[in-house]
Amino acid sequence: MRPPFERRARFPGDAGAPGAARRFVRSALAEAGLDELADDTVLLTSELCENAVLHAGTGFTVDLVADGVELTVAITDQGSTPMELRRAVPPAPGTRRATHGRGLLLIDSIASAWGSRHDSGGHRVWFTLRATTPPPAPPAPAAPTTSAWPDAETTRWLLHLPSPPSSLPVVVTELLRRLCDVLGASGGMVVLSDDTGDELLATYGERAGDEVVTVPLPLEPPRTGRLSVHTGAGTAAELAALTAQRVTLAVEADKQHSADREQWLWMSYLAEATEMFGNSLDVRLTAAIVPQVLVPRLGRWCALHLLDDRGRLRLEALTHVREDRMGELRAGLGPLTERGGALTVLLADHTQAAGLGSPLDGVAVPLRVGGRTLGTVSVGRPVDRVHRPEELLILTELARRAAQSLDNAQRDSAHAATSQALQQALLPRALPVADGVRFAAAYLPVSAGADVGGDFYDVLALGPGRWLAVVGDVCGKGPRAAARTGLVRDVLRVLLRDGQPLDRTFELLNEMMLEAGDPSQFATVALALISRQDTTPTSLAVELVLAGHEQPALVHEDGTVAYLGTHGSAVGLVRSFGVHPTRHVLLAGDTLVFYTDGVTEHRRGVELFGQERLADTLRRATPRTADGVISAVRQAVDDYSPEPHRDDIAIVAVQVPPAHAVPGSQP
């Protein structure tokens, strides 16, 4: 009678284990000549293995015994509860959802017999299938003798694994099993050793009785290993040594695969960190991101210091895996930035890194870019070990990339500060205050960053009872638009103070802009010369010129709205230039509102805010003060659409106080 065909394999509790188990079962059935049962066996084994990984979360063992036409397969995991109870538990978040609870139903409907047992050693489920025809006698290697070397086919079978690559323990276990089969050994094991101790990589059969043959694994130092089999065969040492070579190939291949995967993970980490560093051009936000990226991947804590205007290190960002240790960490970092402190010496000596002793236990590297030092980044060592060499290399590279992002953010902040200062210089510092008239203004740039807008306004006292109010829009943005804005503003001030008529003033302005030779930098202007009239109650005479600009809105005290002025040519665009001054009177309670197209052209989809909505807003704003009218317009534009503004907004309001208002009062 032929002895039962037996195979066993252990698998880790990871996502690839069920697939490896399926390949093991199919290969074993082919070897046993039970291909007839392969599909059903693989299906039931797959269901039970997936349950072990998804629900027990542990490794598992597959035992396969074929005796004639009867095949029994058992899967044992180390779960703490029986599978029948786990069926009611949903899969863990992030895992693939299995066909929940189907495994035992399938076994019950397909297997000729099945059962389960749960004890302190884990949970075991087995099932039995029967073939309709007995399997043919499998081709077996020649029976080993105590002195003869096995034939070539047996040797090839011993070392060659035709199945797809599996996890290292599965491969080594299969090699060990084949060695024991060829030698007739009762069992064996493979052990790896390094500086941290021994690791049992694979075991097979019973490790008892017979003589123990042990051969070393020829691994690259500092790793060592050994293969042991319990046998008395005469060729055991030679075959064990040959198998040890094959095991070594598998171990080194796995090591290389792990190294490649670790390198890929580090490269992915660098790429993700670089993307996060570059997501913001705000210095404080970029500095706050750096420690969050480094912890806990590279250490327990991280601190980022930046040099201030006086060249002193200032703590900018800090994080720790334990929030309750933040205060202690902050106190420990304080002395490092003082004269003679580790971080100060690191920058002064221009070194690449510095160790931080107890109680901080970490390493610090400088933040340098383009020969300029920005500060330092310090990282505490991981728990129970020092930084590995590759971690220090990654830390140095991350510091370099963080320094580039911080440098970009600092330069952008400096540029934005310069642009904002220039923008403010193009606007009046304060509005005139006088009896019988109220002035209010607002400027809303589309960007608070580095771009200088082309919209501007100006309100200037020309003499007793005389004022200039102007709103304009220069085409474009940036330094060129700012220069042209300054030209328009200053030329108008000089010419009108010199007493030039309005039409002549604009002709001269147009000529000066054309002389610049840049027709793309034209401007639209709405200008009013305002004079207080000797009437009771107070009234204002207005001489209005529109050089290609929107008509201002006149809001009467009763809420009626009218648009004033006659359109003329934009300045700086064509030599055939003309404007048409018009005269108007503002009575008590009237408000004249100037604005740029950022108000009327604010969009909601393809629809514009427009002059009709502006007029409706101004009607509802009556009888507010000049400041109140501007606030109402701003609120209406913001409420009209959630879309961001596409253009700057400048608004100027000139108001004659109502007759019942206190003379000279300002809102």
MIKE-330602 format. One line per 5 residues: for each residue x, y, z of C-alpha. Coordinates in nm, 3 decimals, decimal comma, padded with zeros to 5 digits. Layout:
N
X/Y/Z  ...;
end
This chain:
667
00,000/00,000/00,000  00,129/00,341/-00,095  00,184/00,575/00,203  -00,036/00,885/00,225  00,079/01,192/00,031;
00,139/01,477/00,280  00,237/01,841/00,233  00,250/02,134/00,475  00,327/02,505/00,429  00,315/02,809/00,654;
00,212/03,152/00,525  00,232/03,505/00,673  -00,079/03,706/00,746  -00,044/03,951/00,457  -00,245/04,025/00,142;
-00,031/03,799/-00,077  -00,066/03,489/00,142  -00,398/03,356/-00,001  -00,254/03,366/-00,352  00,059/03,183/-00,240;
-00,157/02,923/-00,066  -00,360/02,869/-00,382  -00,041/02,808/-00,582  00,089/02,569/-00,316  -00,231/02,362/-00,318;
-00,252/02,344/-00,697  00,114/02,240/-00,721  00,070/01,975/-00,449  -00,241/01,827/-00,614  -00,061/01,807/-00,948;
00,222/01,626/-00,772  -00,024/01,389/-00,606  -00,206/01,321/-00,933  -00,537/01,468/-00,803  -00,592/01,734/-01,070;
-00,958/01,628/-01,074  -01,004/01,792/-00,731  -00,785/02,097/-00,799  -01,057/02,357/-00,875  -01,280/02,270/-00,577;
-00,984/02,240/-00,341  -00,833/02,572/-00,448  -01,173/02,745/-00,414  -01,236/02,619/-00,060  -00,875/02,674/00,049;
-00,884/03,031/-00,087  -01,200/03,113/00,111  -01,053/02,982/00,438  -00,715/03,151/00,384  -00,878/03,485/00,310;
-01,085/03,450/00,628  -00,764/03,387/00,824  -00,598/03,702/00,682  -00,900/03,935/00,685  -01,056/03,832/01,016;
-00,796/03,658/01,230  -00,521/03,886/01,103  -00,256/03,618/01,162  -00,041/03,380/00,962  -00,177/03,035/00,888;
-00,071/02,680/00,806  -00,205/02,463/00,522  -00,187/02,083/00,572  -00,273/01,859/00,278  -00,310/01,478/00,307;
-00,406/01,260/00,009  -00,484/00,892/00,073  -00,600/00,721/-00,244  -00,912/00,898/-00,373  -00,965/01,095/-00,050;
-00,810/01,436/00,005  -00,816/01,623/00,336  -00,707/01,987/00,365  -00,677/02,171/00,699  -00,614/02,544/00,754;
-00,498/02,651/01,099  -00,471/03,015/01,211  -00,391/03,176/01,544  -00,713/03,376/01,578  -00,851/03,434/01,928;
-01,212/03,345/01,834  -01,372/03,067/01,628  -01,444/03,141/01,264  -01,818/03,098/01,325  -01,807/03,407/01,549;
-01,586/03,603/01,311  -01,844/03,569/01,038  -02,048/03,844/01,206  -01,753/04,083/01,215  -01,711/04,318/00,914;
-01,367/04,344/00,751  -01,120/04,602/00,874  -01,132/04,947/00,709  -00,914/04,972/00,401  -00,917/04,596/00,327;
-01,088/04,433/00,034  -01,433/04,319/00,137  -01,462/03,942/00,100  -01,782/03,758/00,020  -01,855/03,761/00,389;
-01,952/03,428/00,551  -01,950/03,240/00,222  -01,654/03,011/00,309  -01,832/02,772/00,547  -02,143/02,760/00,327;
-01,929/02,659/00,030  -01,752/02,392/00,235  -02,083/02,252/00,355  -02,217/02,231/00,000  -01,904/02,094/-00,174;
-01,705/01,891/00,079  -01,797/01,532/00,157  -01,703/01,602/00,521  -01,577/01,899/00,719  -01,527/02,026/01,071;
-01,358/02,287/01,290  -01,183/02,304/01,624  -01,077/02,602/01,836  -00,830/02,572/02,123  -00,537/02,760/02,276;
-00,325/02,673/01,973  -00,556/02,854/01,732  -00,847/02,771/01,505  -00,844/02,477/01,262  -01,094/02,412/00,982;
-01,068/02,096/00,769  -01,259/01,952/00,478  -01,248/01,628/00,277  -01,308/01,575/-00,094  -01,325/01,245/-00,284;
-01,204/01,179/-00,638  -01,400/00,951/-00,871  -01,087/00,771/-00,992  -00,774/00,685/-00,796  -00,468/00,892/-00,883;
-00,188/00,736/-01,083  00,125/00,653/-00,896  00,329/00,974/-00,895  00,673/00,960/-01,045  00,893/00,938/-00,743;
01,265/00,991/-00,731  01,478/00,688/-00,692  01,490/00,568/-00,338  01,790/00,725/-00,168  02,061/00,503/-00,044;
02,308/00,565/00,226  02,585/00,631/-00,022  02,450/00,696/-00,375  02,395/01,045/-00,509  02,038/01,094/-00,645;
01,985/01,099/-01,019  01,980/01,421/-01,224  01,599/01,441/-01,238  01,571/01,411/-00,861  01,840/01,674/-00,811;
01,665/01,909/-01,051  01,335/01,856/-00,869  01,512/01,921/-00,537  01,635/02,266/-00,635  01,396/02,392/-00,902;
01,072/02,561/-00,797  00,852/02,611/-01,105  00,575/02,799/-00,925  00,560/03,183/-00,933  00,768/03,364/-00,671;
00,626/03,343/-00,319  00,726/03,489/00,014  01,068/03,385/00,144  00,938/03,153/00,424  00,720/02,966/00,172;
01,009/02,918/-00,073  01,253/02,802/00,195  00,995/02,571/00,354  00,934/02,406/00,017  01,310/02,360/-00,041;
01,345/02,212/00,306  01,051/01,977/00,249  01,199/01,850/-00,077  01,537/01,795/00,087  01,373/01,591/00,362;
01,179/01,388/00,103  01,495/01,305/-00,094  01,693/01,216/00,218  01,406/01,043/00,395  01,469/01,282/00,684;
01,220/01,318/00,968  01,246/01,698/00,962  01,465/02,004/00,948  01,492/02,376/00,994  01,660/02,688/00,852;
01,784/02,960/01,089  01,909/03,311/01,003  02,130/03,511/01,241  02,243/03,873/01,261  02,340/04,126/01,526;
01,988/04,120/01,670  01,979/03,741/01,724  01,843/03,426/01,558  01,534/03,399/01,338  01,367/03,065/01,260;
01,300/03,109/00,888  01,151/02,769/00,807  01,077/02,434/00,970  00,944/02,102/00,842  00,847/01,769/00,997;
00,964/01,647/01,335  01,297/01,777/01,459  01,375/01,471/01,670  01,560/01,142/01,632  01,821/01,048/01,373;
02,152/01,219/01,326  02,149/01,598/01,283  02,334/01,727/00,977  02,399/02,102/00,988  02,554/02,310/00,709;
02,613/02,687/00,702  02,437/02,923/00,464  02,703/03,114/00,262  02,544/03,455/00,324  02,703/03,798/00,293;
02,829/03,923/00,632  02,712/04,029/00,883  02,426/03,783/00,825  02,486/03,414/00,886  02,262/03,111/00,885;
02,241/02,734/00,900  02,036/02,450/00,757  01,978/02,140/00,971  01,815/01,806/00,880  01,753/01,498/01,096;
01,872/01,207/00,885  02,129/00,931/00,871  02,167/00,926/00,492  02,524/00,911/00,366  02,475/01,190/00,113;
02,298/01,418/00,359  02,586/01,663/00,402  02,638/01,708/00,026  02,269/01,749/-00,056  02,218/01,977/00,246;
02,509/02,193/00,128  02,361/02,207/-00,221  02,021/02,301/-00,081  02,189/02,559/00,145  02,327/02,725/-00,170;
01,976/02,737/-00,315  01,836/02,873/00,011  02,110/03,137/00,012  02,007/03,248/-00,338  01,649/03,284/-00,218;
01,756/03,478/00,094  01,983/03,713/-00,102  01,715/03,765/-00,369  01,465/03,851/-00,099  01,718/04,086/00,060;
01,770/04,260/-00,274  01,397/04,279/-00,331  01,351/04,429/00,016  01,631/04,677/-00,049  01,474/04,777/-00,381;
01,136/04,817/-00,218  01,284/05,022/00,067  01,461/05,243/-00,185  01,136/05,287/-00,374  00,957/05,377/-00,050;
01,227/05,633/00,036  01,204/05,786/-00,313  00,826/05,806/-00,283  00,864/05,965/00,060  01,105/06,224/-00,081;
00,872/06,304/-00,368  00,568/06,342/-00,141  00,765/06,553/00,107  00,892/06,781/-00,170  00,537/06,829/-00,298;
00,414/06,917/00,050  00,703/07,160/00,107  00,619/07,341/-00,217  00,243/07,365/-00,162  00,267/07,705/00,005;
00,463/08,025/-00,041  00,384/08,133/00,314  00,697/08,111/00,530  00,521/08,013/00,852  00,304/07,750/00,687;
00,601/07,597/00,503  00,803/07,591/00,826  00,514/07,424/01,011  00,487/07,151/00,745  00,852/07,040/00,773;
00,837/06,881/01,124  00,503/06,718/01,043  00,661/06,545/00,742  00,971/06,425/00,930  00,793/06,287/01,238;
00,750/05,997/01,306  00,916/05,865/00,989  01,264/05,984/01,084  01,241/06,032/01,459  01,040/06,102/01,771;
01,051/06,480/01,748  01,155/06,757/01,511  01,233/07,125/01,559  01,291/07,387/01,291  01,485/07,706/01,370;
01,516/08,003/01,132  01,756/08,296/01,146  01,588/08,629/01,222  01,690/08,973/01,093  01,962/08,992/01,361;
02,110/08,656/01,265  01,981/08,477/01,575  01,812/08,137/01,564  01,441/08,148/01,643  01,225/07,839/01,701;
00,972/07,844/01,417  00,804/07,500/01,434  00,807/07,202/01,668  00,639/06,862/01,697  00,670/06,547/01,908;
00,505/06,205/01,888  00,387/06,270/02,244  00,219/06,604/02,290  00,273/06,595/02,666  00,650/06,615/02,603;
00,632/06,937/02,396  00,703/07,168/02,691  01,000/06,962/02,804  01,135/06,952/02,448  01,096/07,326/02,403;
01,287/07,389/02,725  01,565/07,152/02,619  01,606/07,325/02,283  01,650/07,670/02,436  02,021/07,644/02,530;
02,110/07,509/02,185  02,052/07,850/02,023  02,255/08,050/02,274  02,619/08,147/02,227  02,820/07,825/02,224;
02,508/07,611/02,185  02,512/07,311/01,953  02,299/07,474/01,683  02,492/07,800/01,693  02,822/07,614/01,664;
02,682/07,403/01,379  02,617/07,714/01,170  02,934/07,895/01,277  03,160/07,600/01,186  02,981/07,537/00,852;
02,961/07,164/00,928  02,717/06,921/00,769  02,560/06,780/01,086  02,585/06,783/01,464  02,484/06,530/01,727;
02,259/06,637/02,011  02,334/06,465/02,338  02,112/06,359/02,624  01,833/06,431/02,702  01,747/06,532/02,345;
01,930/06,243/02,173  01,911/06,356/01,814  02,090/06,508/01,517  02,079/06,856/01,363  02,153/06,959/01,006;
02,173/07,311/00,858  01,923/07,462/00,615  02,135/07,609/00,336  02,053/07,709/-00,021  02,268/07,893/-00,274;
02,538/07,961/-00,015  02,284/08,127/00,216  02,207/07,982/00,560  01,842/07,991/00,663  01,848/07,796/00,991;
01,857/07,438/01,118  01,633/07,134/01,141  01,679/06,895/01,436  01,537/06,544/01,464  01,528/06,315/01,769;
01,645/05,958/01,720  01,391/05,676/01,680  01,288/05,474/01,983  01,556/05,232/02,113  01,808/05,291/01,834;
02,020/05,550/01,660  01,960/05,678/01,310  02,066/05,441/01,035  02,303/05,574/00,767  02,029/05,580/00,502;
01,803/05,778/00,737  02,074/06,040/00,784  02,111/06,067/00,405  01,735/06,113/00,368  01,734/06,373/00,646;
02,012/06,569/00,474  01,827/06,558/00,142  01,498/06,663/00,302  01,676/06,953/00,473  01,809/07,065/00,135;
01,464/07,050/-00,024  01,301/07,220/00,274  01,561/07,497/00,253  01,472/07,554/-00,114  01,102/07,578/-00,034;
01,164/07,811/00,262  01,391/08,027/00,047  01,121/08,050/-00,220  00,864/08,142/00,044  01,090/08,408/00,197;
01,163/08,561/-00,142  00,796/08,560/-00,233  00,707/08,722/00,100  00,969/08,992/00,043  00,841/09,050/-00,309;
00,482/09,067/-00,185  00,580/09,316/00,088  00,754/09,534/-00,171  00,457/09,516/-00,407  00,211/09,601/-00,132;
00,426/09,896/-00,024  00,432/10,016/-00,386  00,057/09,969/-00,412  -00,001/10,177/-00,101  00,232/10,448/-00,233;
00,004/10,487/-00,536  -00,297/10,562/-00,314  -00,355/10,878/-00,106  -00,243/10,852/00,254  -00,559/11,023/00,380;
-00,874/11,177/00,239  -00,946/11,550/00,277  -01,176/11,659/00,560  -01,382/11,975/00,503  -01,716/12,132/00,588;
-01,999/12,066/00,348  -01,852/11,758/00,183  -01,769/11,399/00,276  -01,519/11,177/00,101  -01,489/10,800/00,132;
-01,287/10,548/-00,066  -01,202/10,180/-00,079  -00,948/09,976/-00,272  -00,974/09,596/-00,300  -00,687/09,437/-00,494;
-00,768/09,105/-00,655  -00,445/08,969/-00,504  -00,283/09,053/-00,175  00,039/08,893/-00,298  00,316/09,004/-00,529;
00,108/09,159/-00,810  00,049/09,533/-00,818  -00,295/09,616/-00,953  -00,370/09,876/-01,219  -00,675/10,033/-01,050;
-00,621/10,354/-00,856  -00,801/10,646/-00,699  -00,703/10,990/-00,572  -00,874/11,266/-00,373  -00,679/11,591/-00,344;
-00,751/11,937/-00,208  -00,665/12,194/-00,478  -00,741/12,497/-00,265  -01,005/12,638/-00,032  -01,337/12,483/-00,131;
-01,188/12,300/-00,434  -01,106/11,930/-00,467  -01,002/11,677/-00,724  -01,155/11,325/-00,722  -01,032/11,068/-00,971;
-01,074/10,694/-01,029  -00,879/10,511/-01,298  -00,784/10,173/-01,439  -00,450/10,115/-01,611  -00,441/09,812/-01,841;
-00,236/09,524/-01,697  -00,073/09,444/-01,365  00,272/09,436/-01,217  00,559/09,687/-01,216  00,480/09,830/-01,562;
00,119/09,897/-01,467  00,235/10,048/-01,136  00,474/10,283/-01,318  00,200/10,392/-01,558  -00,042/10,440/-01,268;
00,206/10,666/-01,093  00,253/10,866/-01,416  -00,120/10,920/-01,466  -00,177/11,017/-01,103  00,114/11,261/-01,082;
00,053/11,425/-01,422  -00,310/11,492/-01,334  -00,210/11,641/-01,001  00,053/11,872/-01,153  -00,154/11,991/-01,449;
-00,468/12,061/-01,249  -00,279/12,239/-00,974  -00,124/12,448/-01,251  -00,476/12,553/-01,353  -00,497/12,372/-01,687;
-00,850/12,319/-01,825  -00,979/11,964/-01,803  -00,984/11,895/-02,178  -00,629/12,031/-02,219  -00,513/11,834/-01,916;
-00,624/11,509/-02,073  -00,475/11,598/-02,412  -00,134/11,649/-02,248  -00,171/11,330/-02,050  -00,256/11,138/-02,368;
00,051/11,276/-02,545  00,281/11,183/-02,259  00,150/10,827/-02,249  00,184/10,786/-02,626  00,546/10,905/-02,604;
00,619/10,601/-02,389  00,561/10,389/-02,701  00,356/10,120/-02,529  -00,008/10,130/-02,650  -00,092/09,821/-02,439;
-00,054/10,035/-02,127  -00,351/10,267/-02,184  -00,578/10,387/-01,904  -00,939/10,479/-01,842  -01,006/10,771/-01,607;
-01,310/10,930/-01,444  -01,220/11,272/-01,298  -01,423/11,537/-01,121  -01,328/11,893/-01,023  -01,543/11,974/-00,723;
-01,618/12,323/-00,594  -01,824/12,422/-00,294  -02,100/12,672/-00,382  -02,208/12,952/-00,155  -02,561/12,820/-00,101;
-02,778/12,721/00,188  -02,796/12,433/00,236  -02,453/12,348/00,097  -02,421/12,230/-00,265  -02,127/12,128/-00,482;
-02,048/12,212/-00,845  -01,892/11,921/-01,032  -01,706/11,934/-01,364  -01,684/11,574/-01,485  -01,465/11,410/-01,751;
-01,487/11,045/-01,857  -01,182/10,924/-02,053  -01,309/10,581/-02,156  -01,431/10,508/-01,803  -01,759/10,391/-01,649;
-02,016/10,660/-01,570  -02,034/10,750/-01,202  -02,369/10,705/-01,027  -02,546/11,002/-00,865  -02,766/10,892/-00,574;
-03,020/11,150/-00,464  -03,145/11,183/-00,111  -03,480/11,027/-00,212  -03,303/10,715/-00,344  -03,327/10,784/-00,717;
-03,014/10,697/-00,914  -02,877/10,849/-01,237  -02,554/10,786/-01,429  -02,367/11,104/-01,525  -02,115/11,213/-01,787;
-02,034/11,169/-02,154  -01,785/10,906/-02,267  -01,456/11,014/-02,421  -01,141/10,839/-02,542  -00,916/10,632/-02,319;
-00,578/10,797/-02,261  -00,260/10,655/-02,413  -00,441/10,456/-02,683  -00,481/10,675/-02,996  -00,364/11,017/-03,110;
-00,711/11,116/-03,225  -00,817/11,193/-02,871  -01,119/11,374/-02,732  -01,309/11,415/-02,405  -01,635/11,594/-02,327;
-01,647/11,773/-01,989  -01,996/11,801/-01,835  -02,118/12,007/-01,541  -02,342/11,893/-01,260  -02,460/12,003/-00,914;
-02,476/11,793/-00,599  -02,744/11,904/-00,355  -02,777/11,824/00,013  -02,805/11,448/00,065  -02,667/11,363/-00,283;
-02,383/11,109/-00,322  -02,166/11,074/-00,633  -02,012/10,726/-00,658  -01,709/10,652/-00,881  -01,599/10,291/-00,939;
-01,387/10,071/-01,162  -01,507/09,781/-01,378  -01,418/09,532/-01,106  -01,761/09,619/-00,960  -01,984/09,593/-01,267;
-01,794/09,305/-01,430  -01,790/09,073/-01,130  -01,921/08,741/-01,265  -02,165/08,473/-01,167  -02,107/08,223/-01,444;
-02,151/08,423/-01,764  -02,372/08,689/-01,602  -02,224/09,023/-01,485  -02,313/09,227/-01,179  -02,384/09,522/-01,409;
-02,502/09,880/-01,364  -02,863/09,788/-01,294  -02,771/09,586/-00,985  -02,534/09,863/-00,880  -02,817/10,118/-00,906;
-03,049/09,892/-00,707  -02,778/09,853/-00,439  -02,732/10,231/-00,417  -03,108/10,289/-00,387  -03,127/10,048/-00,093;
-02,820/10,213/00,067  -02,992/10,553/00,090  -02,964/10,748/00,322  -02,631/10,606/00,443  -02,314/10,805/00,486;
-02,043/10,799/00,219  -01,863/10,517/00,400  -02,191/10,331/00,441  -02,264/10,355/00,069  -01,923/10,205/-00,017;
-01,973/09,925/00,236  -02,311/09,845/00,080  -02,157/09,820/-00,267  -01,876/09,595/-00,147  -02,120/09,367/00,034;
-02,353/09,344/-00,266  -02,067/09,250/-00,499  -01,941/08,983/-00,258  -02,291/08,840/-00,208  -02,362/08,833/-00,581;
-02,124/08,547/-00,655  -01,894/08,315/-00,459  -01,649/08,322/-00,750  -01,321/08,498/-00,672  -01,278/08,851/-00,803;
-01,102/08,869/-01,138  -01,017/09,238/-01,124  -00,924/09,503/-00,870  -01,194/09,731/-00,731  -01,160/10,102/-00,656;
-01,457/10,305/-00,525  -01,477/10,675/-00,432  -01,786/10,841/-00,287  -01,838/11,220/-00,273  -02,133/11,321/-00,058;
-02,305/11,644/00,037  -02,433/11,596/00,393  -02,811/11,612/00,432  -02,947/11,946/00,545  -03,023/11,808/00,893;
-02,667/11,668/00,939  -02,420/11,837/01,170  -02,194/12,064/00,962  -01,846/11,926/00,910  -01,933/11,584/01,058;
-01,762/11,276/00,919  -01,880/10,916/00,960;
end
